[in-house]
Amino acid sequence: GGRGRPQEGGQRLVPDEALLSISQAVQCLREGKVIAYPTEAVYGLGCDPGDEAAVRRVLELKSRPVTAGLILIADRFERFAPFVGTLEPGQLERALASWPGPLTWLFPRGPGVADWLAGSHPSIALRVTAHPVCRALCAALEGAIVSTSANPGAAEPARSAQQVMGYFADRLCGIVAGELGQNARPSEIRDLASGRVVREG
């Protein structure tokens, strides 16, 4: 039943044990597993960007081609040091002026960045997030994490923990507890070199 109280009944679709604390989520990431977590606009799928098997699992869950590349998020720019190539004068300042916030910049890709992470691009997509759950995750992990919308293929990105469960059920390590941000749409993506908008926000 539960017809009179859809909110309450609906919430129970996600068992408590499927919801992760920050420390549990970091444990999942360190073990090479995939988690879902709330971001500025939609739920994201995340993993350790240095773990090839985990990154490929994210791509597989999403039916996303490896050539497409993935966004990385962190709580501060220093976490991106292993992924960033040589910057032109003024480029870093341009990005930092917009962060933390829902703007993703395409940075020149560092020489050691694998194709399974950056895809077939000369750039890597980076965002210093303002979302408290994402910031806490990266701070506790002491690193950047992969951030791609939680949906298989062309399906709508998940906007609730129930929707994440509906899409991926038990194929995730769990879903980080927390609220979505207030943004209606996923982050805008801009090219750092030209300032050109690659994806509208």
N, CA and C atoms as an extended XYZ file, in Angstrom:
603
Properties=species:S:1:pos:R:3:atomname:S:1:resname:S:1:resid:I:1 pbc="F F F"
N         0.840       -1.198        0.000 N   GLY     1
C         0.000        0.000        0.000 CA  GLY     1
C         0.868        1.239        0.000 C   GLY     1
N         0.851        1.977        1.103 N   GLY     2
C         1.637        3.207        1.214 CA  GLY     2
C         1.180        4.276        0.260 C   GLY     2
N        -0.091        4.206       -0.188 N   ARG     3
C        -0.521        5.161       -1.195 CA  ARG     3
C        -0.645        6.567       -0.630 C   ARG     3
N        -0.992        6.654        0.632 N   GLY     4
C        -1.163        7.971        1.242 CA  GLY     4
C         0.160        8.673        1.474 C   GLY     4
N         1.233        7.895        1.630 N   ARG     5
C         2.535        8.501        1.960 CA  ARG     5
C         3.583        8.009        0.987 C   ARG     5
N         3.494        8.453       -0.269 N   PRO     6
C         4.437        7.928       -1.263 CA  PRO     6
C         5.892        8.210       -0.904 C   PRO     6
N         6.132        9.381       -0.309 N   GLN     7
C         7.506        9.780        0.016 CA  GLN     7
C         8.140        8.749        0.941 C   GLN     7
N         7.422        8.467        2.018 N   GLU     8
C         7.962        7.559        3.016 CA  GLU     8
C         8.127        6.156        2.439 C   GLU     8
N         7.056        5.670        1.801 N   GLY     9
C         7.105        4.331        1.224 CA  GLY     9
C         8.204        4.238        0.174 C   GLY     9
N         8.323        5.300       -0.647 N   GLY    10
C         9.324        5.318       -1.714 CA  GLY    10
C        10.735        5.230       -1.169 C   GLY    10
N        10.970        5.931       -0.072 N   GLN    11
C        12.323        5.944        0.503 CA  GLN    11
C        12.759        4.544        0.916 C   GLN    11
N        11.804        3.712        1.297 N   ARG    12
C        12.165        2.391        1.815 CA  ARG    12
C        12.649        1.445        0.723 C   ARG    12
N        12.494        1.840       -0.547 N   LEU    13
C        12.976        0.986       -1.635 CA  LEU    13
C        14.492        0.831       -1.586 C   LEU    13
N        15.161        1.779       -0.953 N   VAL    14
C        16.619        1.707       -0.842 CA  VAL    14
C        16.952        1.210        0.561 C   VAL    14
N        17.395       -0.042        0.687 N   PRO    15
C        17.702       -0.551        2.026 CA  PRO    15
C        18.844        0.231        2.656 C   PRO    15
N        18.767        0.376        3.961 N   ASP    16
C        19.796        1.156        4.671 CA  ASP    16
C        21.205        0.672        4.364 C   ASP    16
N        21.347       -0.644        4.203 N   GLU    17
C        22.706       -1.178        3.986 CA  GLU    17
C        23.248       -0.810        2.609 C   GLU    17
N        22.376       -0.336        1.714 N   ALA    18
C        22.860        0.106        0.394 CA  ALA    18
C        23.426        1.519        0.466 C   ALA    18
N        23.092        2.262        1.532 N   LEU    19
C        23.570        3.643        1.666 CA  LEU    19
C        24.891        3.655        2.422 C   LEU    19
N        25.865        4.344        1.858 N   LEU    20
C        27.222        4.347        2.405 CA  LEU    20
C        27.531        5.647        3.125 C   LEU    20
N        28.305        5.537        4.189 N   SER    21
C        28.923        6.734        4.778 CA  SER    21
C        30.128        7.105        3.921 C   SER    21
N        30.698        8.278        4.170 N   ILE    22
C        31.898        8.691        3.418 CA  ILE    22
C        33.024        7.683        3.611 C   ILE    22
N        33.243        7.230        4.843 N   SER    23
C        34.374        6.313        5.081 CA  SER    23
C        34.134        4.957        4.406 C   SER    23
N        32.872        4.493        4.393 N   GLN    24
C        32.568        3.236        3.688 CA  GLN    24
C        32.781        3.397        2.182 C   GLN    24
N        32.374        4.555        1.664 N   ALA    25
C        32.527        4.814        0.228 CA  ALA    25
C        33.995        4.834       -0.166 C   ALA    25
N        34.822        5.442        0.661 N   VAL    26
C        36.267        5.505        0.377 CA  VAL    26
C        36.861        4.095        0.393 C   VAL    26
N        36.395        3.272        1.316 N   GLN    27
C        36.839        1.874        1.358 CA  GLN    27
C        36.499        1.171        0.038 C   GLN    27
N        35.278        1.399       -0.469 N   CYS    28
C        34.868        0.826       -1.759 CA  CYS    28
C        35.817        1.281       -2.865 C   CYS    28
N        36.105        2.590       -2.896 N   LEU    29
C        36.966        3.154       -3.941 CA  LEU    29
C        38.362        2.541       -3.877 C   LEU    29
N        38.873        2.390       -2.657 N   ARG    30
C        40.224        1.825       -2.481 CA  ARG    30
C        40.276        0.365       -2.903 C   ARG    30
N        39.127       -0.311       -2.826 N   GLU    31
C        39.059       -1.733       -3.217 CA  GLU    31
C        38.773       -1.896       -4.713 C   GLU    31
N        38.745       -0.767       -5.441 N   GLY    32
C        38.536       -0.858       -6.886 CA  GLY    32
C        37.086       -1.064       -7.283 C   GLY    32
N        36.174       -0.678       -6.397 N   LYS    33
C        34.748       -0.850       -6.699 CA  LYS    33
C        34.127        0.466       -7.160 C   LYS    33
N        32.894        0.359       -7.682 N   VAL    34
C        32.166        1.519       -8.206 CA  VAL    34
C        31.087        1.928       -7.212 C   VAL    34
N        30.981        3.225       -6.970 N   ILE    35
C        29.935        3.757       -6.094 CA  ILE    35
C        29.063        4.740       -6.876 C   ILE    35
N        27.880        5.010       -6.341 N   ALA    36
C        27.060        6.121       -6.835 CA  ALA    36
C        26.998        7.162       -5.725 C   ALA    36
N        26.886        8.439       -6.108 N   TYR    37
C        26.864        9.488       -5.088 CA  TYR    37
C        26.154       10.717       -5.646 C   TYR    37
N        25.564       11.530       -4.759 N   PRO    38
C        24.872       12.730       -5.224 CA  PRO    38
C        25.864       13.806       -5.653 C   PRO    38
N        25.557       14.514       -6.748 N   THR    39
C        26.386       15.637       -7.202 CA  THR    39
C        25.508       16.890       -7.285 C   THR    39
N        25.989       17.903       -8.000 N   GLU    40
C        25.283       19.180       -8.080 CA  GLU    40
C        23.889       19.047       -8.697 C   GLU    40
N        23.722       18.115       -9.651 N   ALA    41
C        22.447       18.049      -10.375 CA  ALA    41
C        21.850       16.645      -10.403 C   ALA    41
N        22.687       15.637      -10.585 N   VAL    42
C        22.210       14.261      -10.731 CA  VAL    42
C        23.123       13.343       -9.915 C   VAL    42
N        22.742       12.071       -9.804 N   TYR    43
C        23.645       11.109       -9.167 CA  TYR    43
C        24.774       10.780      -10.128 C   TYR    43
N        25.964       10.590       -9.561 N   GLY    44
C        27.124       10.231      -10.355 CA  GLY    44
C        27.575        8.818      -10.044 C   GLY    44
N        28.265        8.203      -11.011 N   LEU    45
C        28.995        6.962      -10.757 CA  LEU    45
C        30.447        7.339      -10.586 C   LEU    45
N        31.110        6.740       -9.607 N   GLY    46
C        32.497        7.104       -9.352 CA  GLY    46
C        33.367        5.906       -9.059 C   GLY    46
N        34.666        6.116       -9.300 N   CYS    47
C        35.668        5.114       -8.955 CA  CYS    47
C        37.009        5.831       -8.880 C   CYS    47
N        38.036        5.081       -8.521 N   ASP    48
C        39.401        5.601       -8.489 CA  ASP    48
C        39.895        5.733       -9.936 C   ASP    48
N        40.259        6.957      -10.375 N   PRO    49
C        40.668        7.139      -11.776 CA  PRO    49
C        41.975        6.457      -12.127 C   PRO    49
N        42.722        5.991      -11.137 N   GLY    50
C        43.973        5.281      -11.403 CA  GLY    50
C        43.794        3.775      -11.538 C   GLY    50
N        42.570        3.287      -11.339 N   ASP    51
C        42.304        1.854      -11.342 CA  ASP    51
C        41.624        1.470      -12.658 C   ASP    51
N        42.389        0.886      -13.579 N   GLU    52
C        41.853        0.611      -14.919 CA  GLU    52
C        40.617       -0.283      -14.874 C   GLU    52
N        40.656       -1.343      -14.070 N   ALA    53
C        39.515       -2.272      -14.018 CA  ALA    53
C        38.264       -1.542      -13.534 C   ALA    53
N        38.421       -0.664      -12.547 N   ALA    54
C        37.274        0.073      -12.007 CA  ALA    54
C        36.723        1.054      -13.041 C   ALA    54
N        37.618        1.741      -13.751 N   VAL    55
C        37.183        2.697      -14.779 CA  VAL    55
C        36.434        1.958      -15.895 C   VAL    55
N        36.978        0.816      -16.292 N   ARG    56
C        36.309        0.033      -17.348 CA  ARG    56
C        34.942       -0.479      -16.867 C   ARG    56
N        34.830       -0.759      -15.585 N   ARG    57
C        33.536       -1.203      -15.008 CA  ARG    57
C        32.510       -0.070      -15.098 C   ARG    57
N        32.928        1.151      -14.796 N   VAL    58
C        32.028        2.307      -14.916 CA  VAL    58
C        31.534        2.439      -16.356 C   VAL    58
N        32.467        2.355      -17.296 N   LEU    59
C        32.111        2.472      -18.715 CA  LEU    59
C        31.137        1.370      -19.129 C   LEU    59
N        31.379        0.164      -18.599 N   GLU    60
C        30.527       -0.985      -18.909 CA  GLU    60
C        29.118       -0.779      -18.330 C   GLU    60
N        29.041       -0.318      -17.081 N   LEU    61
C        27.736       -0.065      -16.446 CA  LEU    61
C        26.922        0.946      -17.244 C   LEU    61
N        27.613        1.911      -17.825 N   LYS    62
C        26.951        2.988      -18.573 CA  LYS    62
C        26.771        2.669      -20.053 C   LYS    62
N        27.364        1.569      -20.520 N   SER    63
C        27.437        1.290      -21.961 CA  SER    63
C        28.044        2.492      -22.691 C   SER    63
N        29.112        3.042      -22.089 N   ARG    64
C        29.766        4.226      -22.643 CA  ARG    64
C        31.038        3.800      -23.353 C   ARG    64
N        31.260        4.272      -24.591 N   PRO    65
C        32.490        3.868      -25.282 CA  PRO    65
C        33.736        4.408      -24.574 C   PRO    65
N        34.790        3.621      -24.570 N   VAL    66
C        36.016        4.021      -23.877 CA  VAL    66
C        36.625        5.269      -24.532 C   VAL    66
N        36.305        5.511      -25.799 N   THR    67
C        36.852        6.681      -26.502 CA  THR    67
C        36.253        7.997      -25.996 C   THR    67
N        35.139        7.919      -25.261 N   ALA    68
C        34.418        9.137      -24.864 CA  ALA    68
C        35.145        9.940      -23.776 C   ALA    68
N        35.897        9.244      -22.931 N   GLY    69
C        36.567        9.938      -21.834 CA  GLY    69
C        35.624       10.202      -20.674 C   GLY    69
N        36.189       10.508      -19.519 N   LEU    70
C        35.403       10.705      -18.295 CA  LEU    70
C        35.840       11.982      -17.585 C   LEU    70
N        34.912       12.549      -16.815 N   ILE    71
C        35.217       13.727      -15.996 CA  ILE    71
C        35.807       13.274      -14.652 C   ILE    71
N        36.774       14.030      -14.158 N   LEU    72
C        37.284       13.818      -12.798 CA  LEU    72
C        36.885       15.001      -11.935 C   LEU    72
N        36.523       14.720      -10.682 N   ILE    73
C        36.238       15.803       -9.740 CA  ILE    73
C        37.159       15.677       -8.531 C   ILE    73
N        37.338       16.802       -7.843 N   ALA    74
C        38.114       16.805       -6.607 CA  ALA    74
C        37.671       17.980       -5.753 C   ALA    74
N        38.171       18.000       -4.524 N   ASP    75
C        37.840       19.095       -3.606 CA  ASP    75
C        38.837       20.246       -3.737 C   ASP    75
N        39.994       19.980       -4.380 N   ARG    76
C        40.934       21.068       -4.676 CA  ARG    76
C        41.832       20.684       -5.849 C   ARG    76
N        42.340       21.695       -6.513 N   PHE    77
C        43.038       21.478       -7.778 CA  PHE    77
C        44.260       20.574       -7.643 C   PHE    77
N        44.941       20.642       -6.505 N   GLU    78
C        46.183       19.868       -6.327 CA  GLU    78
C        45.978       18.375       -6.587 C   GLU    78
N        44.772       17.869       -6.354 N   ARG    79
C        44.503       16.437       -6.555 CA  ARG    79
C        44.629       16.041       -8.038 C   ARG    79
N        44.541       17.026       -8.925 N   PHE    80
C        44.588       16.736      -10.362 CA  PHE    80
C        46.012       16.707      -10.919 C   PHE    80
N        47.000       16.994      -10.072 N   ALA    81
C        48.387       17.111      -10.547 CA  ALA    81
C        48.834       15.937      -11.434 C   ALA    81
N        48.475       14.680      -11.092 N   PRO    82
C        48.958       13.565      -11.930 CA  PRO    82
C        48.341       13.527      -13.332 C   PRO    82
N        47.280       14.295      -13.557 N   PHE    83
C        46.518       14.169      -14.804 CA  PHE    83
C        46.725       15.332      -15.778 C   PHE    83
N        47.349       16.409      -15.289 N   VAL    84
C        47.390       17.647      -16.074 CA  VAL    84
C        48.725       17.818      -16.781 C   VAL    84
N        48.663       18.197      -18.055 N   GLY    85
C        49.870       18.471      -18.834 CA  GLY    85
C        50.336       19.907      -18.646 C   GLY    85
N        51.118       20.403      -19.579 N   THR    86
C        51.682       21.748      -19.496 CA  THR    86
C        50.614       22.799      -19.786 C   THR    86
N        50.530       23.796      -18.919 N   LEU    87
C        49.524       24.854      -19.075 CA  LEU    87
C        50.144       26.117      -19.648 C   LEU    87
N        49.356       26.830      -20.432 N   GLU    88
C        49.765       28.161      -20.909 CA  GLU    88
C        49.576       29.164      -19.777 C   GLU    88
N        50.283       30.308      -19.815 N   PRO    89
C        50.092       31.326      -18.781 CA  PRO    89
C        48.625       31.763      -18.730 C   PRO    89
N        48.101       31.873      -17.503 N   GLY    90
C        46.738       32.373      -17.336 CA  GLY    90
C        45.658       31.312      -17.372 C   GLY    90
N        46.006       30.121      -17.880 N   GLN    91
C        44.963       29.090      -17.988 CA  GLN    91
C        44.480       28.604      -16.626 C   GLN    91
N        45.419       28.323      -15.741 N   LEU    92
C        45.022       27.821      -14.425 CA  LEU    92
C        44.185       28.866      -13.692 C   LEU    92
N        44.598       30.128      -13.796 N   GLU    93
C        43.862       31.216      -13.114 CA  GLU    93
C        42.421       31.273      -13.619 C   GLU    93
N        42.234       31.060      -14.924 N   ARG    94
C        40.889       31.088      -15.513 CA  ARG    94
C        40.001       30.016      -14.872 C   ARG    94
N        40.560       28.820      -14.732 N   ALA    95
C        39.780       27.722      -14.134 CA  ALA    95
C        39.537       27.973      -12.651 C   ALA    95
N        40.585       28.358      -11.945 N   LEU    96
C        40.454       28.539      -10.494 CA  LEU    96
C        39.451       29.635      -10.137 C   LEU    96
N        39.334       30.633      -11.016 N   ALA    97
C        38.393       31.730      -10.762 CA  ALA    97
C        36.942       31.241      -10.757 C   ALA    97
N        36.686       30.112      -11.436 N   SER    98
C        35.314       29.594      -11.534 CA  SER    98
C        35.032       28.491      -10.505 C   SER    98
N        36.051       28.109       -9.752 N   TRP    99
C        35.937       26.976       -8.827 CA  TRP    99
C        36.019       27.417       -7.388 C   TRP    99
N        35.479       26.640       -6.407 N   PRO   100
C        34.670       25.452       -6.650 CA  PRO   100
C        33.304       25.818       -7.236 C   PRO   100
N        32.815       25.000       -8.132 N   GLY   101
C        31.526       25.263       -8.759 CA  GLY   101
C        31.224       24.280       -9.856 C   GLY   101
N        30.045       24.417      -10.491 N   PRO   102
C        29.572       23.406      -11.440 CA  PRO   102
C        30.103       23.579      -12.864 C   PRO   102
N        31.342       24.048      -12.990 N   LEU   103
C        31.927       24.253      -14.318 CA  LEU   103
C        33.079       23.268      -14.508 C   LEU   103
N        33.007       22.481      -15.591 N   THR   104
C        34.052       21.508      -15.917 CA  THR   104
C        34.912       22.086      -17.032 C   THR   104
N        36.232       22.049      -16.836 N   TRP   105
C        37.171       22.575      -17.842 CA  TRP   105
C        37.942       21.434      -18.480 C   TRP   105
N        38.184       21.549      -19.786 N   LEU   106
C        39.035       20.599      -20.489 CA  LEU   106
C        40.483       21.082      -20.414 C   LEU   106
N        41.284       20.386      -19.618 N   PHE   107
C        42.699       20.715      -19.428 CA  PHE   107
C        43.546       19.898      -20.399 C   PHE   107
N        44.751       20.417      -20.756 N   PRO   108
C        45.661       19.568      -21.522 CA  PRO   108
C        46.000       18.320      -20.703 C   PRO   108
N        45.986       17.210      -21.378 N   ARG   109
C        46.152       15.925      -20.710 CA  ARG   109
C        47.626       15.650      -20.427 C   ARG   109
N        47.899       15.161      -19.231 N   GLY   110
C        49.272       14.830      -18.858 CA  GLY   110
C        49.787       13.633      -19.637 C   GLY   110
N        51.114       13.519      -19.783 N   PRO   111
C        51.704       12.450      -20.602 CA  PRO   111
C        51.407       11.052      -20.084 C   PRO   111
N        51.167       10.924      -18.783 N   GLY   112
C        50.940        9.580      -18.231 CA  GLY   112
C        49.480        9.157      -18.193 C   GLY   112
N        48.573        9.981      -18.722 N   VAL   113
C        47.136        9.685      -18.608 CA  VAL   113
C        46.724        8.671      -19.679 C   VAL   113
N        46.135        7.577      -19.236 N   ALA   114
C        45.789        6.474      -20.141 CA  ALA   114
C        44.557        6.784      -20.985 C   ALA   114
N        44.495        6.137      -22.144 N   ASP   115
C        43.347        6.307      -23.034 CA  ASP   115
C        42.053        5.799      -22.405 C   ASP   115
N        42.150        4.781      -21.555 N   TRP   116
C        40.912        4.261      -20.948 CA  TRP   116
C        40.283        5.282      -19.996 C   TRP   116
N        41.028        6.299      -19.610 N   LEU   117
C        40.475        7.341      -18.749 CA  LEU   117
C        40.069        8.574      -19.552 C   LEU   117
N        40.967        9.050      -20.402 N   ALA   118
C        40.717       10.298      -21.145 CA  ALA   118
C        40.054       10.056      -22.499 C   ALA   118
N        39.936        8.788      -22.904 N   GLY   119
C        39.358        8.500      -24.206 CA  GLY   119
C        40.313        8.896      -25.318 C   GLY   119
N        39.750        9.285      -26.451 N   SER   120
C        40.588        9.608      -27.607 CA  SER   120
C        40.869       11.111      -27.682 C   SER   120
N        40.838       11.783      -26.528 N   HIS   121
C        40.984       13.246      -26.507 CA  HIS   121
C        42.390       13.670      -26.081 C   HIS   121
N        42.863       14.822      -26.562 N   PRO   122
C        44.133       15.364      -26.082 CA  PRO   122
C        43.965       16.071      -24.734 C   PRO   122
N        42.714       16.130      -24.257 N   SER   123
C        42.412       16.854      -23.016 CA  SER   123
C        41.832       15.902      -21.976 C   SER   123
N        41.755       16.391      -20.732 N   ILE   124
C        41.090       15.667      -19.645 CA  ILE   124
C        40.134       16.644      -18.968 C   ILE   124
N        38.922       16.163      -18.680 N   ALA   125
C        37.870       17.033      -18.130 CA  ALA   125
C        37.933       17.026      -16.605 C   ALA   125
N        38.098       18.223      -16.011 N   LEU   126
C        38.301       18.345      -14.567 CA  LEU   126
C        37.340       19.357      -13.952 C   LEU   126
N        36.896       19.071      -12.710 N   ARG   127
C        36.052       20.027      -11.998 CA  ARG   127
C        36.352       19.995      -10.504 C   ARG   127
N        36.609       21.168       -9.930 N   VAL   128
C        36.676       21.268       -8.471 CA  VAL   128
C        35.248       21.545       -8.005 C   VAL   128
N        34.662       20.560       -7.355 N   THR   129
C        33.243       20.608       -7.025 CA  THR   129
C        32.978       21.384       -5.737 C   THR   129
N        31.808       21.997       -5.687 N   ALA   130
C        31.367       22.680       -4.471 CA  ALA   130
C        30.419       21.789       -3.666 C   ALA   130
N        30.058       20.632       -4.228 N   HIS   131
C        29.066       19.790       -3.550 CA  HIS   131
C        29.677       19.155       -2.303 C   HIS   131
N        29.025       19.308       -1.138 N   PRO   132
C        29.657       18.859        0.118 CA  PRO   132
C        29.955       17.359        0.170 C   PRO   132
N        29.075       16.524       -0.377 N   VAL   133
C        29.326       15.082       -0.350 CA  VAL   133
C        30.527       14.737       -1.224 C   VAL   133
N        30.573       15.305       -2.427 N   CYS   134
C        31.696       15.047       -3.340 CA  CYS   134
C        33.011       15.548       -2.742 C   CYS   134
N        32.966       16.723       -2.126 N   ARG   135
C        34.177       17.287       -1.517 CA  ARG   135
C        34.674       16.388       -0.381 C   ARG   135
N        33.736       15.917        0.427 N   ALA   136
C        34.110       15.058        1.560 CA  ALA   136
C        34.704       13.738        1.074 C   ALA   136
N        34.144       13.198       -0.007 N   LEU   137
C        34.668       11.948       -0.583 CA  LEU   137
C        36.114       12.117       -1.035 C   LEU   137
N        36.367       13.180       -1.801 N   CYS   138
C        37.716       13.406       -2.347 CA  CYS   138
C        38.714       13.719       -1.238 C   CYS   138
N        38.261       14.464       -0.230 N   ALA   139
C        39.144       14.804        0.893 CA  ALA   139
C        39.518       13.531        1.652 C   ALA   139
N        38.528       12.658        1.878 N   ALA   140
C        38.796       11.434        2.633 CA  ALA   140
C        39.662       10.460        1.830 C   ALA   140
N        39.449       10.432        0.507 N   LEU   141
C        40.251        9.566       -0.364 CA  LEU   141
C        41.647       10.153       -0.585 C   LEU   141
N        41.755       11.485       -0.412 N   GLU   142
C        42.981       12.226       -0.719 CA  GLU   142
C        43.315       12.086       -2.204 C   GLU   142
N        42.272       12.177       -3.027 N   GLY   143
C        42.490       12.074       -4.472 CA  GLY   143
C        41.252       12.484       -5.236 C   GLY   143
N        41.422       12.535       -6.562 N   ALA   144
C        40.296       12.823       -7.447 CA  ALA   144
C        39.478       11.552       -7.645 C   ALA   144
N        38.208       11.716       -8.044 N   ILE   145
C        37.405       10.556       -8.404 CA  ILE   145
C        36.728       10.781       -9.759 C   ILE   145
N        36.422        9.679      -10.427 N   VAL   146
C        35.673        9.731      -11.676 CA  VAL   146
C        34.250       10.185      -11.367 C   VAL   146
N        33.707       11.033      -12.239 N   SER   147
C        32.325       11.502      -12.069 CA  SER   147
C        31.613       11.476      -13.415 C   SER   147
N        30.670       10.543      -13.549 N   THR   148
C        29.866       10.463      -14.770 CA  THR   148
C        28.438       10.163      -14.356 C   THR   148
N        27.472       10.691      -15.065 N   SER   149
C        26.083       10.571      -14.618 CA  SER   149
C        25.668        9.111      -14.474 C   SER   149
N        24.868        8.845      -13.433 N   ALA   150
C        24.451        7.478      -13.105 CA  ALA   150
C        23.251        7.086      -13.956 C   ALA   150
N        23.525        6.562      -15.130 N   ASN   151
C        22.472        6.056      -16.009 CA  ASN   151
C        23.085        5.104      -17.026 C   ASN   151
N        22.335        4.043      -17.382 N   PRO   152
C        22.816        3.165      -18.440 CA  PRO   152
C        22.450        3.727      -19.806 C   PRO   152
N        23.410        3.753      -20.709 N   GLY   153
C        23.144        4.176      -22.085 CA  GLY   153
C        22.470        5.526      -22.180 C   GLY   153
N        21.375        5.569      -22.932 N   ALA   154
C        20.697        6.838      -23.195 CA  ALA   154
C        19.604        7.151      -22.173 C   ALA   154
N        19.507        6.351      -21.106 N   ALA   155
C        18.479        6.597      -20.088 CA  ALA   155
C        18.721        7.933      -19.386 C   ALA   155
N        17.679        8.471      -18.762 N   GLU   156
C        17.804        9.723      -18.007 CA  GLU   156
C        18.757        9.529      -16.829 C   GLU   156
N        19.611       10.525      -16.524 N   PRO   157
C        20.457       10.416      -15.321 CA  PRO   157
C        19.607       10.293      -14.056 C   PRO   157
N        20.031        9.443      -13.150 N   ALA   158
C        19.286        9.220      -11.905 CA  ALA   158
C        19.292       10.475      -11.036 C   ALA   158
N        18.116       10.811      -10.502 N   ARG   159
C        17.999       11.953       -9.594 CA  ARG   159
C        17.571       11.535       -8.192 C   ARG   159
N        17.578       10.239       -7.938 N   SER   160
C        17.277        9.745       -6.584 CA  SER   160
C        18.020        8.437       -6.372 C   SER   160
N        18.208        8.081       -5.098 N   ALA   161
C        18.862        6.810       -4.776 CA  ALA   161
C        18.028        5.641       -5.292 C   ALA   161
N        16.677        5.791       -5.252 N   GLN   162
C        15.807        4.728       -5.767 CA  GLN   162
C        16.064        4.483       -7.246 C   GLN   162
N        16.225        5.584       -7.997 N   GLN   163
C        16.451        5.458       -9.437 CA  GLN   163
C        17.792        4.768       -9.704 C   GLN   163
N        18.804        5.098       -8.903 N   VAL   164
C        20.115        4.437       -9.041 CA  VAL   164
C        19.950        2.935       -8.824 C   VAL   164
N        19.205        2.571       -7.766 N   MET   165
C        18.958        1.154       -7.470 CA  MET   165
C        18.230        0.488       -8.626 C   MET   165
N        17.247        1.193       -9.185 N   GLY   166
C        16.484        0.657      -10.308 CA  GLY   166
C        17.375        0.356      -11.512 C   GLY   166
N        18.341        1.237      -11.748 N   TYR   167
C        19.261        1.067      -12.878 CA  TYR   167
C        20.291       -0.027      -12.632 C   TYR   167
N        20.912        0.018      -11.467 N   PHE   168
C        22.126       -0.789      -11.254 CA  PHE   168
C        22.005       -1.837      -10.156 C   PHE   168
N        20.897       -1.794       -9.386 N   ALA   169
C        20.630       -2.780       -8.339 CA  ALA   169
C        21.889       -3.089       -7.528 C   ALA   169
N        22.328       -4.363       -7.552 N   ASP   170
C        23.453       -4.761       -6.684 CA  ASP   170
C        24.785       -4.752       -7.417 C   ASP   170
N        24.861       -4.034       -8.555 N   ARG   171
C        26.125       -4.031       -9.299 CA  ARG   171
C        27.079       -2.938       -8.808 C   ARG   171
N        26.643       -2.175       -7.806 N   LEU   172
C        27.490       -1.129       -7.219 CA  LEU   172
C        27.909       -1.556       -5.821 C   LEU   172
N        28.969       -0.943       -5.327 N   CYS   173
C        29.396       -1.178       -3.940 CA  CYS   173
C        28.385       -0.541       -2.986 C   CYS   173
N        27.662        0.474       -3.481 N   GLY   174
C        26.656        1.148       -2.673 CA  GLY   174
C        26.438        2.563       -3.161 C   GLY   174
N        25.535        3.263       -2.483 N   ILE   175
C        25.172        4.634       -2.838 CA  ILE   175
C        25.482        5.520       -1.636 C   ILE   175
N        26.228        6.585       -1.859 N   VAL   176
C        26.597        7.472       -0.754 CA  VAL   176
C        25.364        8.267       -0.320 C   VAL   176
N        25.116        8.274        0.967 N   ALA   177
C        23.969        9.010        1.504 CA  ALA   177
C        24.196       10.510        1.327 C   ALA   177
N        23.131       11.251        1.035 N   GLY   178
C        23.258       12.710        0.900 CA  GLY   178
C        22.222       13.251       -0.056 C   GLY   178
N        22.192       14.584       -0.174 N   GLU   179
C        21.205       15.261       -1.010 CA  GLU   179
C        21.846       15.742       -2.311 C   GLU   179
N        21.043       15.774       -3.372 N   LEU   180
C        21.505       16.386       -4.618 CA  LEU   180
C        21.624       17.888       -4.437 C   LEU   180
N        22.502       18.507       -5.243 N   GLY   181
C        22.568       19.967       -5.275 CA  GLY   181
C        21.344       20.541       -5.984 C   GLY   181
N        21.334       21.857       -6.139 N   GLN   182
C        20.152       22.541       -6.671 CA  GLN   182
C        20.183       22.733       -8.184 C   GLN   182
N        21.249       22.272       -8.837 N   ASN   183
C        21.350       22.543      -10.272 CA  ASN   183
C        20.395       21.666      -11.077 C   ASN   183
N        19.795       22.258      -12.092 N   ALA   184
C        18.829       21.518      -12.907 CA  ALA   184
C        19.537       20.617      -13.913 C   ALA   184
N        20.742       21.014      -14.317 N   ARG   185
C        21.427       20.266      -15.378 CA  ARG   185
C        22.863       19.945      -14.988 C   ARG   185
N        23.419       18.855      -15.569 N   PRO   186
C        24.829       18.535      -15.321 CA  PRO   186
C        25.750       19.705      -15.700 C   PRO   186
N        26.969       19.652      -15.217 N   SER   187
C        27.887       20.791      -15.334 CA  SER   187
C        28.159       21.195      -16.783 C   SER   187
N        28.333       22.494      -16.963 N   GLU   188
C        28.785       22.997      -18.259 CA  GLU   188
C        30.240       22.574      -18.455 C   GLU   188
N        30.607       22.272      -19.700 N   ILE   189
C        32.004       21.917      -20.007 CA  ILE   189
C        32.568       22.970      -20.951 C   ILE   189
N        33.734       23.512      -20.600 N   ARG   190
C        34.391       24.501      -21.459 CA  ARG   190
C        35.829       24.082      -21.743 C   ARG   190
N        36.300       24.472      -22.905 N   ASP   191
C        37.681       24.217      -23.279 CA  ASP   191
C        38.573       25.291      -22.660 C   ASP   191
N        39.587       24.868      -21.928 N   LEU   192
C        40.430       25.819      -21.204 CA  LEU   192
C        41.244       26.701      -22.145 C   LEU   192
N        41.707       26.124      -23.244 N   ALA   193
C        42.560       26.878      -24.170 CA  ALA   193
C        41.788       27.998      -24.868 C   ALA   193
N        40.543       27.704      -25.290 N   SER   194
C        39.790       28.681      -26.097 CA  SER   194
C        38.658       29.357      -25.330 C   SER   194
N        38.255       28.754      -24.199 N   GLY   195
C        37.094       29.271      -23.476 CA  GLY   195
C        35.770       28.853      -24.090 C   GLY   195
N        35.836       28.086      -25.183 N   ARG   196
C        34.636       27.664      -25.910 CA  ARG   196
C        33.781       26.712      -25.051 C   ARG   196
N        32.455       26.881      -25.113 N   VAL   197
C        31.541       25.984      -24.399 CA  VAL   197
C        31.359       24.713      -25.224 C   VAL   197
N        31.725       23.564      -24.623 N   VAL   198
C        31.637       22.279      -25.307 CA  VAL   198
C        30.292       21.617      -25.005 C   VAL   198
N        29.809       21.783      -23.779 N   ARG   199
C        28.488       21.282      -23.382 CA  ARG   199
C        27.803       22.351      -22.542 C   ARG   199
N        26.594       22.700      -22.925 N   GLU   200
C        25.854       23.723      -22.180 CA  GLU   200
C        25.557       23.222      -20.771 C   GLU   200
N        25.599       24.130      -19.791 N   GLY   201
C        25.251       23.771      -18.430 CA  GLY   201
C        23.826       24.139      -18.112 C   GLY   201
